Amino acid sequence: MGPLYIYDTLTTSLIFISESKQWLYDSIGIHHLTLNKSILNRSFYLNRFILSLNAIDEYSEDNNLASKEFIDLIQLMKFEYVPLQPTSKKY
């Protein structure tokens, strides 16, 4: 597998390139099913990020983050994350 591109839809820019899925599992704690679903279904991760195996020409490449900055941003977004679909009510 080649690189994995992470785009921020808020800034419309490429923010990070990971060399492996394993690095993402270990560094940001993303579950392998969540990662694969985001890539295959082109669904947003944390309602904000696009994870792609391909470069997206429409996105700027000016805002690449260092590994620590990227991890910190993801942790902050996890803290602030509100699912688009609320969980079902328990009766």
N, C-alpha and C positions, 0 to 999 in steps of 0.2 A: 504494500500500500504506500502511496505517496503522501505528501503533506496534507494536513487538514487545515482549511482556512476558516477563521472565525471572523465574522463581520458584525459590526454594531449597526443596527438599523436606526438608532438615535442619531449617530454622527455620520451615517452612510459611508463608513470606511472600514477597511480591513484593519483589524486591531491586533491580530495574532496569527501566527502560523505554527502549528504543532507538527512535529515530525512523526508522532504516533498517537494512536488512540490510548495506548497504555499510559502515556504521560498524562493525558487528560483524566483518565480514571484515577490515577494516583495523586495528581496535583490539585484538581478542582473537585474531586469526589463525584463526578458524573457517573451514573450507572450505565453499564454497557448497553442496556436496552434503550435507555433514554437517548444516548448518543446515536445509536443506530436509527432509532425512530426519527430523530431530528434530521439526520442526513437523508434517509430514504424518503420521508414524507415531506421534506422541505418545510418542516414546522419550526417555529421559533423556539429557541431554548431560553427559558426564563422570560418569555414574552418579548424578547429583545434581540437575541443573537441568532445569526444564521450560521450553521455549521455546514461546510461544503467540502467536497473532495475536489472541486474545480474553482478556479479563479472566477470572480464575477467582475466583468469589465466596468460596469456602471458604478462600482464602489471605489472610492479613493484609497490609495495605498499610503497615505501620508501619516497615519496615526498609529503605527505599530507600537505596541507596548512591550516592555521588558517582561520576562516571566513573572517576576514578583508583582508588578503592576497589574498584569492580567489576572493573576490569582486573587489579588486584593479586590479588583473590580467584580469578579464573579462572586466572591464571598459577600460583598456588599449587596449585589443584586439578589442573591439567595435570601439574605436577611429581609430585603424589601419586597420579595416576590409575592404576588397575589395571583393565584390561579385564575384564568379566564372563566373556567367552569367551576362553580362552587361545589364542594362535596355534598353528597346527599344528606338530608336530615335523618337523624336517628329517632325513632319513636319509642 
